[in-house]
Amino acid sequence: MLAFVGVLLIAGIIVMIELPSLRKKGSKKELSVFSVSLSIGIGLAIVSSMNLEIQSYGLAHNDF
């Protein structure tokens, strides 16, 4: 539970640092890419902090 709160706290700090400059520039593409990538990162960090296994279905998976 503490790791979950820590992930959200760090994500909030990142948003507080980056969001004003992205809004000031008016770059909607960068803002959307930032939001999506941060959301994916937060999700993966939360799952990882809960000690759940994250499956990888990429080409590097060599179970023949």
C-alpha positions as CSV (number, residue, x, y, z in Angstrom):
1,M,0.0,0.0,0.0
2,L,2.9,2.3,0.8
3,A,4.5,1.6,-2.6
4,F,1.1,2.4,-4.3
5,V,1.0,5.8,-2.6
6,G,4.6,6.4,-3.4
7,V,4.0,5.8,-7.1
8,L,1.1,8.2,-7.1
9,L,3.0,10.8,-5.2
10,I,5.9,10.7,-7.6
11,A,3.6,10.8,-10.6
12,G,1.9,13.8,-9.1
13,I,5.2,15.5,-8.8
14,I,6.1,14.7,-12.4
15,V,2.8,16.1,-13.5
16,M,3.2,19.3,-11.5
17,I,6.7,19.9,-13.1
18,E,5.9,19.0,-16.7
19,L,2.2,20.0,-17.2
20,P,2.6,23.8,-16.9
21,S,5.3,24.0,-19.5
22,L,3.4,21.8,-21.9
23,R,0.3,23.9,-21.5
24,K,2.3,27.1,-21.9
25,K,3.7,25.9,-25.2
26,G,0.3,24.9,-26.4
27,S,1.6,21.6,-27.8
28,K,-1.4,19.3,-27.7
29,K,0.4,16.4,-29.3
30,E,3.2,16.4,-26.7
31,L,0.6,16.7,-24.0
32,S,-1.3,13.7,-25.2
33,V,1.8,11.6,-25.6
34,F,3.0,12.6,-22.2
35,S,-0.4,11.7,-20.6
36,V,-0.6,8.4,-22.3
37,S,3.0,7.4,-21.6
38,L,2.8,8.5,-18.0
39,S,-0.5,6.6,-17.5
40,I,1.1,3.4,-18.9
41,G,4.1,3.9,-16.7
42,I,2.0,4.5,-13.6
43,G,-0.1,1.4,-14.3
44,L,3.0,-0.8,-14.8
45,A,4.6,0.7,-11.6
46,I,1.5,0.0,-9.6
47,V,1.3,-3.6,-10.8
48,S,5.0,-4.1,-10.2
49,S,4.7,-2.7,-6.6
50,M,1.9,-5.2,-5.9
51,N,4.4,-8.0,-6.8
52,L,2.3,-9.2,-9.7
53,E,3.9,-10.6,-12.8
54,I,3.8,-8.5,-15.9
55,Q,3.5,-10.7,-19.0
56,S,5.5,-9.9,-22.1
57,Y,4.2,-11.1,-25.4
58,G,6.9,-9.5,-27.6
59,L,9.3,-11.2,-30.1
60,A,11.9,-11.7,-27.4
61,H,9.8,-14.5,-25.9
62,N,11.6,-17.7,-27.0
63,D,9.5,-20.6,-25.8
64,F,9.6,-22.9,-28.8
